[in-house]
């Protein structure tokens, strides 16, 4: 199992800043780092009117946006997944995961 390091704290206490400092240090040491960001209030990375937004609005439960060097997967869940399930489904090649 890939080690998961959870950074926990109240809002505006420096969690993201700490993660931003940990990532390059782990990378410098040769680790492949993945992160998981929980958004309790939900989020939308898509923009209204864009093709991927239109696909989702039409009913696609999964949409992948891909370029030559990056991809983003948007998936509509029927339930909330556990961290273990997310890691098993989406993160197979990391050495460490920061949460």
Backbone as numpy.savetxt, mean C-alpha at the origin, in Angstrom:
# Nx Ny Nz CAx CAy CAz Cx Cy Cz
7.73 -16.12 6.89 6.88 -14.93 6.89 7.77 -13.68 6.89
7.36 -12.71 6.14 8.10 -11.45 6.06 7.87 -10.68 7.36
8.95 -10.14 7.97 8.76 -9.35 9.18 7.96 -8.08 8.89
7.02 -7.78 9.77 6.21 -6.56 9.68 6.51 -5.71 10.90
6.93 -4.47 10.66 7.20 -3.53 11.74 6.08 -2.50 11.74
5.31 -2.47 12.82 4.18 -1.54 12.92 4.61 -0.29 13.66
4.39 0.85 13.05 4.65 2.15 13.67 3.29 2.69 14.10
3.10 2.80 15.41 1.79 3.15 15.95 1.90 4.44 16.76
0.91 5.30 16.61 0.87 6.54 17.39 -0.30 7.39 16.96
-0.51 8.43 17.71 -1.59 9.37 17.40 -1.25 10.16 16.14
-2.26 10.81 15.60 -2.09 11.63 14.41 -1.10 12.77 14.68
-0.29 13.07 13.68 0.69 14.17 13.75 1.75 13.99 14.83
2.18 12.74 15.04 3.24 12.51 16.03 4.54 12.06 15.37
4.60 12.03 14.03 5.84 11.71 13.34 5.97 10.29 12.81
4.88 9.56 12.74 4.95 8.18 12.24 5.47 8.14 10.80
4.90 8.95 9.94 5.31 8.97 8.54 6.75 9.44 8.40
7.13 10.44 9.17 8.51 10.93 9.15 9.48 9.83 9.56
9.14 9.06 10.58 9.98 7.95 11.01 10.10 6.91 9.89
8.98 6.57 9.27 9.01 5.59 8.18 9.86 6.11 7.02
9.75 7.41 6.72 10.56 8.01 5.65 12.05 7.89 5.96
12.42 7.88 7.23 13.83 7.74 7.62 14.26 6.28 7.66
13.33 5.39 8.02 13.66 3.96 8.08 13.84 3.35 6.69
13.02 3.76 5.74 13.07 3.16 4.40 14.47 3.26 3.78
15.06 4.47 3.68 16.39 4.51 3.05 17.46 3.76 3.84
17.32 3.70 5.16 18.29 2.96 5.97 18.20 1.46 5.69
16.98 0.93 5.65 16.82 -0.48 5.30 17.34 -0.74 3.88
17.02 0.16 2.94 17.49 0.00 1.56 19.02 0.03 1.49
19.64 0.94 2.24 21.10 1.04 2.28 21.72 -0.28 2.74
21.01 -0.98 3.62 21.50 -2.26 4.15 21.13 -3.44 3.24
20.52 -3.14 2.09 20.24 -4.18 1.11 18.88 -4.83 1.21
18.00 -4.30 2.05 16.65 -4.86 2.19 15.71 -4.30 1.13
14.79 -5.14 0.67 13.68 -4.68 -0.18 12.54 -4.33 0.76
12.14 -3.08 0.77 11.16 -2.58 1.73 9.80 -2.40 1.06
8.76 -2.86 1.72 7.39 -2.60 1.30 6.70 -1.85 2.43
5.71 -1.06 2.11 4.93 -0.38 3.14 3.45 -0.64 2.91
2.72 -0.61 4.00 1.25 -0.67 3.95 0.76 0.52 4.74
-0.08 1.34 4.14 -0.66 2.51 4.80 -2.15 2.26 4.99
-2.58 2.22 6.24 -4.00 2.02 6.54 -4.69 3.38 6.52
-5.79 3.48 5.81 -6.58 4.72 5.72 -7.96 4.43 6.28
-8.11 4.64 7.58 -9.36 4.30 8.27 -10.58 4.99 7.66
-10.39 6.19 7.16 -11.50 6.94 6.60 -11.74 6.69 5.13
-10.99 5.75 4.55 -11.11 5.50 3.12 -10.24 6.47 2.33
-10.16 6.26 1.03 -9.36 7.12 0.17 -9.76 6.88 -1.28
-9.31 7.75 -2.16 -9.53 7.56 -3.59 -8.32 8.14 -4.31
-7.53 7.28 -4.93 -6.36 7.75 -5.67 -6.70 8.10 -7.11
-7.90 7.76 -7.50 -8.33 8.00 -8.87 -8.89 9.41 -9.02
-8.95 9.87 -10.27 -9.53 11.18 -10.54 -10.76 11.02 -11.42
-11.80 11.72 -11.05 -13.05 11.64 -11.80 -12.81 11.94 -13.27
-13.39 11.09 -14.12 -13.29 11.28 -15.55 -12.16 10.52 -16.22
-11.13 10.12 -15.44 -10.02 9.35 -16.01 -10.51 7.96 -16.37
-9.81 7.30 -17.29 -10.25 5.98 -17.76 -10.40 4.98 -16.62
-9.42 4.93 -15.71 -9.49 3.97 -14.61 -10.69 4.27 -13.70
-10.99 5.53 -13.49 -12.16 5.92 -12.70 -13.42 5.44 -13.39
-13.46 5.60 -14.72 -14.63 5.17 -15.49 -14.80 3.65 -15.43
-13.69 2.92 -15.46 -13.77 1.46 -15.35 -14.40 1.06 -14.02
-13.91 1.67 -12.93 -14.44 1.35 -11.60 -15.91 1.73 -11.50
-16.25 2.91 -12.00 -17.64 3.37 -11.95 -18.56 2.45 -12.74
-18.04 1.85 -13.81 -18.83 0.93 -14.63 -19.02 -0.43 -13.97
-18.25 -0.69 -12.89 -18.45 -1.93 -12.15 -17.26 -2.86 -12.03
-16.10 -2.48 -12.57 -14.92 -3.34 -12.43 -14.53 -3.42 -10.95
-14.32 -4.64 -10.45 -13.93 -4.78 -9.05 -12.42 -4.66 -8.88
-11.65 -4.83 -9.97 -10.21 -4.62 -9.95 -9.82 -3.80 -11.17
-8.95 -2.83 -10.95 -8.40 -2.04 -12.03 -6.91 -1.89 -11.77
-6.10 -2.17 -12.77 -4.66 -1.97 -12.67 -4.29 -0.85 -13.63
-3.58 0.13 -13.10 -3.02 1.20 -13.93 -1.53 0.89 -14.04
-1.03 0.81 -15.25 0.36 0.41 -15.43 1.08 1.34 -16.40
2.33 1.64 -16.06 3.23 2.39 -16.93 4.47 1.51 -17.13
5.45 1.97 -17.88 6.65 1.15 -18.05 7.41 0.86 -16.74
7.21 1.68 -15.71 8.00 1.49 -14.48 7.19 1.39 -13.19
5.87 1.53 -13.25 5.06 1.49 -12.03 3.70 0.87 -12.32
3.06 0.40 -11.24 1.66 0.00 -11.37 0.93 0.32 -10.09
-0.36 0.51 -10.23 -1.25 0.71 -9.08 -2.44 -0.21 -9.28
-2.80 -0.90 -8.22 -3.95 -1.79 -8.25 -5.03 -1.21 -7.35
-6.21 -1.08 -7.89 -7.36 -0.66 -7.10 -8.33 -1.82 -7.10
-8.73 -2.25 -5.91 -9.63 -3.39 -5.78 -10.72 -3.05 -4.77
-11.95 -3.35 -5.13 -13.08 -3.15 -4.22 -13.22 -4.43 -3.40
-13.12 -4.29 -2.08 -13.21 -5.43 -1.17 -14.62 -5.59 -0.64
-15.00 -6.83 -0.39 -16.29 -7.10 0.26 -16.14 -7.09 1.77
-14.90 -7.19 2.25 -14.61 -7.17 3.68 -13.21 -6.61 3.87
-12.88 -6.25 5.10 -11.54 -5.75 5.38 -10.58 -6.93 5.53
-9.46 -6.87 4.84 -8.45 -7.92 4.94 -7.52 -7.68 6.12
-7.04 -8.76 6.72 -6.03 -8.66 7.77 -4.68 -8.33 7.12
-3.75 -7.87 7.93 -2.41 -7.59 7.43 -1.80 -8.86 6.83
-1.97 -9.98 7.51 -1.43 -11.25 7.01 -1.99 -11.59 5.63
-3.29 -11.38 5.44 -3.90 -11.66 4.14 -3.36 -10.72 3.06
-3.21 -9.43 3.40 -2.68 -8.48 2.43 -1.27 -8.84 2.01
-0.45 -9.21 3.00 0.92 -9.61 2.70 0.92 -10.84 1.79
0.11 -11.82 2.12 0.04 -13.05 1.33 -0.44 -12.79 -0.09
-1.39 -11.88 -0.25 -1.96 -11.60 -1.56 -1.05 -10.72 -2.43
-0.40 -9.73 -1.82 0.22 -8.68 -2.62 1.71 -8.46 -2.41
2.29 -8.94 -1.33 3.70 -8.63 -1.05 4.44 -9.94 -0.82
5.04 -10.45 -1.86 5.72 -11.74 -1.76 7.24 -11.63 -1.79
7.78 -10.52 -2.25 9.22 -10.44 -2.47 9.93 -9.40 -1.59
9.26 -8.88 -0.58 9.90 -7.90 0.30 10.69 -8.61 1.39
11.69 -7.92 1.91 12.45 -8.43 3.05 11.87 -7.94 4.37
11.23 -6.77 4.33 10.63 -6.19 5.53 9.46 -5.32 5.08
8.43 -5.26 5.94 7.25 -4.44 5.66 7.08 -3.46 6.80
6.93 -2.19 6.46 6.64 -1.15 7.45 5.17 -0.80 7.35
4.53 -0.79 8.50 3.09 -0.54 8.55 2.83 0.70 9.36
